[in-house]
Amino acid sequence: MNSTLAAQLVDILLPVFALAAVGYGWQRLGVPFEREFVTRVIMNIAGPCLIVDSLAGLEVSTDRFATMVAASVAAFVATLVVSFLLLKGLRLSTRSYLPAIGIGNTGNLGLPLSLFAFGPEGLGLAVAVYAVNSVGQFTLTPMLQSGAPSLKTLVTTPVIYGAVIGTALLATGAMLPEWLSSTVGLLGDLMIPLMLLALGNTLGGLHAKRLPFALGMSVVRLVIGFGIALGVAELFDLEGTARGVLVLQGAMPAAVFNYLFAARYNRSPDDVAGIVLASTLLSALTMPLLVTFCLRLAAA
């Protein structure tokens, strides 16, 4: 690895690790952290605003963005299908483990990595992956784990409205009034630091009770996500930043929200906590290689 690439990796990874470490240390010190409040701010205010702000300023064609959304949907569905078949083959509960294996952390971890690795364009394209995963997670998971209809969850998820507004601005070239654009931008800027703090804080309170199982499922999560994203990028003939972002987002560890849902619906929360924790730690070890690969993939 040459010195230029090493310096680039430090610039990309160190801010992510540093902010997550602050959240982790916060939890380990026992200092109060209102996780539910932070989560509500992320999901209801900062997340939708970041999506609108990123898409409104994204300098890519509508066709290219639509292709990225389609590729994200394909990768999401394919990952769930492969994970479902694997869990069935292993005779493990799909209700408990499918979200943990099939849905990656495209928000807390994927968005900041895409921003630091590929800049504003990378963040805008990563938002497409995040929006698809968020809609899927907040509709599929409650339906799967509780058996409740997901329509109410769908229509009350602010991320969807942020995606619709942002996509409309991107497609039409319209601009928000300056005061509103600045307000949305400021609120959107809260998203990434809050997500990293929440990620570190949540990880600080998780424990892997069945470590071999957690490690095994973590490897499955990372390998399946990476392999399918790489295949979908090839299938959709993605190029440049879009290609690198899709593979980077696809290879993210299990999403923290998988644990929160598992705890809410009592679907093996201890095992899911282990998968989230172990996959995130494994991802931290492999992240320099992954980011290097994605940077070269985008430059090819």
Secondary structure, 3 states (H helix, E strand, C coil): CCHHHHHHHHHHHHHHHHHHHHHHHHHHCCCCCCHHHHHHHHHHHHHHHHHHHHHHCCCCCHHHHHHHHHHHHHHHHHHHHHHHHHHHHHCCCHHHHHHHHHCECCCCCHHHHHHHHHHHHHHHHHHHHHHHHHHHHHHHHHHHHHCCCCHHHHHCCHHHHHHHHHHHHHHHCCCCCHHHHHHHHHHHHCHHHHHHHHHHHHHHCCCCCCHHHHHHHHHHHHHHHHHHHHHHHHHCCCCHHHHHHHHHHHCCCECHHHHHHHHHHCCCHHHHHHHHHHHHHHHHHHHHHHHHHHHHHHHC
